[in-house]
């Protein structure tokens, strides 16, 4: 299996070589390149300082949320003031279980968003390396992330999905590099 740092380099090359036209795709590509550049070169100062979410009263409630509601909430939490969060231990356990559960059904987007949040909030969970391995296994030879049928990447809808998934995974890896010893050690080795 390739290392996390090698995976980022491969995704960076894919992003550099893809052509995008639509505004959203251009923005996603730029974001992906900013994140990969930060990991590879540590030159871009990328900090998010949103403070929309104060705390989760009962983390177990995440288990009962619809997928879309869960994604929105977890994304908001990932961009929030870390110090304002309460119940971090419970939250870590619930997010770990959710990541494993969504990985079992092949939902790469939710797994990446959960991992990004776990890394951003510096929640120590037991299976983080297994979740990282799962995401690494989803990288295609071209460098993008996600399992798309052969030849479908050329279709616009599939390309947009692959671009979105790739940026989600890169962002999760960015948070790992930014916030964890594992990421810093990986970069030194890679």
BAVEXTOR-866705 format. One record per residue (C-alpha): residue number from 1; residue in three letters; chain; x, y, z. Coordinates in pm, whole numbers, padded with zeros to 5 digits, always signed. Example, Ala and Ser with C-alpha at 12.3 -4.5 7.8 and 13.67 -1.06 7.14 Angstrom:
% BAVEXTOR-866705
REC  1  ala  A  +01230  -00450  +00780
REC  2  ser  A  +01367  -00106  +00714
END
This chain:
% BAVEXTOR-866705
REC  1  unk  A  +00000  +00000  +00000
REC  2  unk  A  +00127  +00348  -00081
REC  3  unk  A  +00187  +00600  +00193
REC  4  unk  A  -00042  +00888  +00271
REC  5  unk  A  +00214  +01137  +00142
REC  6  unk  A  +00255  +00944  -00188
REC  7  unk  A  -00122  +00941  -00223
REC  8  unk  A  -00136  +01320  -00182
REC  9  unk  A  +00134  +01364  -00449
REC  10  unk  A  -00062  +01141  -00687
REC  11  unk  A  -00386  +01331  -00621
REC  12  unk  A  -00199  +01658  -00672
REC  13  unk  A  -00081  +01543  -01015
REC  14  unk  A  -00435  +01437  -01109
REC  15  unk  A  -00572  +01775  -01003
REC  16  unk  A  -00304  +01960  -01201
REC  17  unk  A  -00386  +01762  -01515
REC  18  unk  A  -00766  +01779  -01512
REC  19  unk  A  -00940  +02054  -01701
REC  20  unk  A  -01238  +02225  -01544
REC  21  unk  A  -01474  +02486  -01682
REC  22  unk  A  -01766  +02534  -01442
REC  23  unk  A  -01724  +02774  -01149
REC  24  unk  A  -01782  +02513  -00880
REC  25  unk  A  -01535  +02272  -01038
REC  26  unk  A  -01275  +02549  -01076
REC  27  unk  A  -01317  +02634  -00706
REC  28  unk  A  -01292  +02267  -00603
REC  29  unk  A  -00980  +02220  -00810
REC  30  unk  A  -00821  +02531  -00657
REC  31  unk  A  -00911  +02414  -00306
REC  32  unk  A  -00769  +02069  -00376
REC  33  unk  A  -00445  +02219  -00507
REC  34  unk  A  -00417  +02453  -00208
REC  35  unk  A  -00456  +02158  +00029
REC  36  unk  A  -00210  +01935  -00156
REC  37  unk  A  +00039  +02221  -00178
REC  38  unk  A  +00011  +02281  +00196
REC  39  unk  A  +00082  +01915  +00267
REC  40  unk  A  +00361  +01876  +00013
REC  41  unk  A  +00536  +02212  +00052
REC  42  unk  A  +00400  +02360  +00375
REC  43  unk  A  +00392  +02703  +00211
REC  44  unk  A  +00025  +02798  +00213
REC  45  unk  A  -00127  +02934  +00533
REC  46  unk  A  -00476  +02783  +00517
REC  47  unk  A  -00676  +02836  +00833
REC  48  unk  A  -01048  +02819  +00879
REC  49  unk  A  -01187  +03032  +01158
REC  50  unk  A  -01562  +02984  +01144
REC  51  unk  A  -01749  +02967  +01473
REC  52  unk  A  -02099  +02848  +01382
REC  53  unk  A  -02134  +02547  +01607
REC  54  unk  A  -02105  +02559  +01986
REC  55  unk  A  -02146  +02196  +02095
REC  56  unk  A  -02324  +01868  +02041
REC  57  unk  A  -02539  +01787  +02341
REC  58  unk  A  -02575  +01415  +02273
REC  59  unk  A  -02327  +01277  +02016
REC  60  unk  A  -02525  +00953  +01986
REC  61  unk  A  -02793  +01157  +01804
REC  62  unk  A  -02557  +01158  +01502
REC  63  unk  A  -02634  +00789  +01453
REC  64  unk  A  -03000  +00862  +01388
REC  65  unk  A  -02949  +01147  +01141
REC  66  unk  A  -03019  +01124  +00773
REC  67  unk  A  -02703  +01114  +00557
REC  68  unk  A  -02744  +01471  +00426
REC  69  unk  A  -02816  +01612  +00771
REC  70  unk  A  -02513  +01425  +00913
REC  71  unk  A  -02283  +01557  +00638
REC  72  unk  A  -02399  +01916  +00693
REC  73  unk  A  -02361  +01897  +01069
REC  74  unk  A  -02022  +01724  +01064
REC  75  unk  A  -01890  +01973  +00807
REC  76  unk  A  -02009  +02257  +01027
REC  77  unk  A  -01848  +02101  +01334
REC  78  unk  A  -01522  +02056  +01141
REC  79  unk  A  -01517  +02428  +01068
REC  80  unk  A  -01610  +02535  +01419
REC  81  unk  A  -01431  +02660  +01724
REC  82  unk  A  -01277  +02345  +01871
REC  83  unk  A  -01268  +02481  +02224
REC  84  unk  A  -01647  +02527  +02230
REC  85  unk  A  -01715  +02158  +02174
REC  86  unk  A  -01821  +01948  +02468
REC  87  unk  A  -01844  +01571  +02504
REC  88  unk  A  -01533  +01518  +02289
REC  89  unk  A  -01482  +01160  +02412
REC  90  unk  A  -01837  +01058  +02329
REC  91  unk  A  -01817  +01243  +02000
REC  92  unk  A  -01497  +01057  +01910
REC  93  unk  A  -01654  +00718  +01977
REC  94  unk  A  -01968  +00799  +01779
REC  95  unk  A  -01772  +00941  +01482
REC  96  unk  A  -01546  +00636  +01482
REC  97  unk  A  -01843  +00402  +01470
REC  98  unk  A  -02009  +00610  +01200
REC  99  unk  A  -01693  +00616  +00986
REC  100  unk  A  -01659  +00238  +01006
REC  101  unk  A  -02028  +00195  +00933
REC  102  unk  A  -02021  +00424  +00629
REC  103  unk  A  -01700  +00259  +00507
REC  104  unk  A  -01878  -00077  +00521
REC  105  unk  A  -02138  +00052  +00276
REC  106  unk  A  -01878  +00225  +00057
REC  107  unk  A  -01977  +00586  +00126
REC  108  unk  A  -01641  +00753  +00068
REC  109  unk  A  -01773  +01106  +00108
REC  110  unk  A  -01911  +01055  +00458
REC  111  unk  A  -01600  +00864  +00568
REC  112  unk  A  -01373  +01146  +00444
REC  113  unk  A  -01582  +01417  +00611
REC  114  unk  A  -01589  +01223  +00939
REC  115  unk  A  -01213  +01164  +00928
REC  116  unk  A  -01152  +01531  +00851
REC  117  unk  A  -01364  +01630  +01149
REC  118  unk  A  -01195  +01378  +01379
REC  119  unk  A  -00852  +01508  +01276
REC  120  unk  A  -00957  +01873  +01294
REC  121  unk  A  -01100  +01830  +01643
REC  122  unk  A  -00795  +01627  +01746
REC  123  unk  A  -01015  +01340  +01863
REC  124  unk  A  -00809  +01033  +01933
REC  125  unk  A  -01000  +00733  +01808
REC  126  unk  A  -00898  +00370  +01788
REC  127  unk  A  -00951  +00306  +01419
REC  128  unk  A  -00817  +00622  +01256
REC  129  unk  A  -00541  +00429  +01075
REC  130  unk  A  -00797  +00177  +00945
REC  131  unk  A  -01009  +00463  +00814
REC  132  unk  A  -00703  +00620  +00648
REC  133  unk  A  -00620  +00282  +00491
REC  134  unk  A  -00977  +00257  +00362
REC  135  unk  A  -00949  +00599  +00198
REC  136  unk  A  -00606  +00518  +00051
REC  137  unk  A  -00752  +00202  -00101
REC  138  unk  A  -01010  +00415  -00283
REC  139  unk  A  -00749  +00603  -00487
REC  140  unk  A  -00748  +00518  -00855
REC  141  unk  A  -00431  +00481  -01067
REC  142  unk  A  -00496  +00825  -01223
REC  143  unk  A  -00487  +00985  -00876
REC  144  unk  A  -00854  +01065  -00810
REC  145  unk  A  -01053  +00902  -00531
REC  146  unk  A  -01370  +00697  -00567
REC  147  unk  A  -01482  +00390  -00751
REC  148  unk  A  -01630  +00480  -01085
REC  149  unk  A  -01700  +00231  -01363
REC  150  unk  A  -01433  +00215  -01636
REC  151  unk  A  -01463  +00501  -01883
REC  152  unk  A  -01715  +00693  -01676
REC  153  unk  A  -01464  +00954  -01554
REC  154  unk  A  -01489  +01126  -01893
REC  155  unk  A  -01860  +01195  -01839
REC  156  unk  A  -01924  +01534  -01682
REC  157  unk  A  -02140  +01414  -01390
REC  158  unk  A  -01894  +01141  -01298
REC  159  unk  A  -01602  +01381  -01327
REC  160  unk  A  -01770  +01629  -01093
REC  161  unk  A  -01834  +01351  -00842
REC  162  unk  A  -01472  +01231  -00863
REC  163  unk  A  -01343  +01586  -00821
REC  164  unk  A  -01566  +01648  -00519
REC  165  unk  A  -01468  +01316  -00358
REC  166  unk  A  -01099  +01376  -00427
REC  167  unk  A  -01109  +01716  -00261
REC  168  unk  A  -01300  +01574  +00040
REC  169  unk  A  -01035  +01304  +00085
REC  170  unk  A  -00746  +01548  +00035
REC  171  unk  A  -00902  +01782  +00291
REC  172  unk  A  -00924  +01493  +00540
REC  173  unk  A  -00558  +01413  +00477
REC  174  unk  A  -00471  +01783  +00511
REC  175  unk  A  -00628  +01791  +00857
REC  176  unk  A  -00433  +01478  +00951
REC  177  unk  A  -00106  +01638  +00842
REC  178  unk  A  -00194  +01963  +01014
REC  179  unk  A  -00317  +01821  +01342
REC  180  unk  A  -00156  +01486  +01409
REC  181  unk  A  +00182  +01337  +01478
REC  182  unk  A  +00101  +01063  +01226
REC  183  unk  A  +00077  +01320  +00949
REC  184  unk  A  +00395  +01498  +01049
REC  185  unk  A  +00582  +01165  +01078
REC  186  unk  A  +00444  +01051  +00741
REC  187  unk  A  +00572  +01367  +00572
REC  188  unk  A  +00918  +01322  +00725
REC  189  unk  A  +00932  +00962  +00602
REC  190  unk  A  +00776  +01032  +00257
END
